[in-house]
Amino acid sequence: MEFSLAFLVLPVVLHKATRDLVPATIATKLHVWIQRHHEVRIGFAQHMQNMVPITKEALIFGMQHDAYQLDERGTLVAGLQELKPVDVIPGSDAEACFKKAFFVGRWFADAGTPSSVIAAWDVTIK
């Protein structure tokens, strides 16, 4: 995953209204889905900005534990260690977030260039 896209994941999966709208399969293309659910873009940039410190902490944690690393192009790639799964209560919000985060990573990978994915959410990088 492109490093910059990591900053989109938490605002998508932690915001319940958005998470509940995210499709179940990557057959639904991101750009088409956003056009159908344009309301998910309202306030998204602010949600993302609010999550930047948490996303940075998560990225640092994962890199310190060698779960992933940055390659020479600035892409997050799998590291040498696999983080152990966290026990969550079946049917809980935590479980829903884990499942959607896994899905969103695959969905973004299939959605085009990182700049087009970021633009689809009406986010500008400064």
C-alpha positions as CSV (number, residue, x, y, z in Angstrom):
1,M,0.0,0.0,0.0
2,E,1.2,3.5,-0.8
3,F,2.2,5.2,2.4
4,S,-0.1,8.1,1.9
5,L,-3.2,5.8,1.6
6,A,-2.6,4.5,5.1
7,F,-3.9,7.8,6.4
8,L,-7.3,7.1,4.8
9,V,-8.0,3.7,6.4
10,L,-8.8,4.8,10.0
11,P,-11.3,7.5,9.0
12,V,-13.1,5.0,6.8
13,V,-13.3,2.1,9.2
14,L,-13.7,4.0,12.5
15,H,-16.5,6.2,11.3
16,K,-19.5,3.8,11.8
17,A,-21.7,5.5,9.2
18,T,-19.0,5.3,6.5
19,R,-18.0,1.7,7.6
20,D,-21.6,0.5,7.3
21,L,-21.8,1.8,3.7
22,V,-18.5,0.2,2.6
23,P,-19.4,-2.6,0.2
24,A,-18.7,-6.3,0.9
25,T,-16.7,-7.0,-2.3
26,I,-14.1,-5.2,-4.4
27,A,-16.4,-5.8,-7.3
28,T,-17.9,-2.4,-6.3
29,K,-15.3,0.0,-7.5
30,L,-14.3,2.8,-5.1
31,H,-14.9,5.7,-7.4
32,V,-18.4,4.4,-8.4
33,W,-19.2,3.8,-4.7
34,I,-18.1,7.3,-3.7
35,Q,-20.3,8.8,-6.5
36,R,-23.3,6.9,-5.1
37,H,-22.5,7.7,-1.5
38,H,-21.1,11.3,-1.9
39,E,-22.1,12.0,1.7
40,V,-19.1,10.0,3.0
41,R,-16.9,12.9,1.8
42,I,-18.6,15.4,4.1
43,G,-16.2,16.1,6.9
44,F,-13.9,13.3,5.8
45,A,-10.8,15.5,5.4
46,Q,-11.3,16.7,9.0
47,H,-11.8,13.2,10.3
48,M,-8.6,12.2,8.5
49,Q,-6.7,15.1,9.9
50,N,-7.9,14.2,13.4
51,M,-6.6,10.7,12.9
52,V,-3.1,11.6,11.7
53,P,-1.4,11.2,15.1
54,I,-3.1,7.8,15.7
55,T,-2.2,6.6,12.2
56,K,1.4,7.7,12.7
57,E,1.5,5.8,16.0
58,A,0.1,2.7,14.3
59,L,2.6,2.9,11.5
60,I,5.5,3.4,13.9
61,F,4.3,0.4,16.0
62,G,4.0,-1.8,13.0
63,M,7.5,-0.8,11.7
64,Q,9.1,-1.3,15.1
65,H,7.7,-4.8,15.3
66,D,8.7,-5.5,11.7
67,A,5.1,-6.2,10.6
68,Y,5.8,-3.9,7.6
69,Q,8.4,-1.6,6.3
70,L,8.8,1.1,3.7
71,D,10.5,0.1,0.4
72,E,12.6,2.4,-1.7
73,R,9.5,3.9,-3.4
74,G,7.8,4.7,-0.1
75,T,5.4,1.8,-0.3
76,L,4.3,-0.1,2.8
77,V,5.3,-3.7,2.3
78,A,5.0,-6.8,4.5
79,G,7.8,-7.1,7.0
80,L,9.4,-10.3,8.4
81,Q,7.0,-10.7,11.3
82,E,3.3,-11.2,11.3
83,L,1.4,-9.4,14.1
84,K,-0.6,-11.8,16.2
85,P,-4.4,-11.4,15.8
86,V,-6.2,-9.6,18.5
87,D,-9.0,-11.4,20.2
88,V,-12.2,-9.4,19.7
89,I,-15.8,-10.2,20.6
90,P,-17.6,-11.6,17.7
91,G,-20.2,-9.2,16.3
92,S,-18.5,-6.2,18.1
93,D,-17.6,-2.9,16.5
94,A,-13.9,-3.9,17.0
95,E,-14.4,-7.0,14.9
96,A,-16.3,-4.9,12.2
97,C,-13.4,-2.4,12.1
98,F,-10.8,-5.2,11.7
99,K,-12.7,-6.8,8.9
100,K,-13.3,-3.5,7.1
101,A,-9.7,-2.4,7.5
102,F,-8.6,-5.6,5.8
103,F,-11.1,-5.1,3.0
104,V,-10.3,-1.4,2.5
105,G,-6.6,-2.2,2.0
106,R,-7.6,-4.6,-0.9
107,W,-10.2,-2.1,-2.2
108,F,-7.7,0.8,-2.3
109,A,-5.2,-1.5,-4.1
110,D,-7.7,-2.0,-6.8
111,A,-8.8,1.6,-7.0
112,G,-6.2,3.2,-9.2
113,T,-3.3,5.5,-8.4
114,P,-2.9,6.8,-4.8
115,S,-3.5,10.4,-6.0
116,S,-6.8,9.4,-7.6
117,V,-7.9,7.5,-4.5
118,I,-7.0,10.5,-2.3
119,A,-8.8,12.9,-4.7
120,A,-11.9,10.7,-4.6
121,W,-12.3,11.5,-0.9
122,D,-11.9,15.2,-1.6
123,V,-8.7,15.3,0.4
124,T,-5.9,17.6,-0.6
125,I,-2.3,17.0,0.5
126,K,-0.5,20.1,1.5
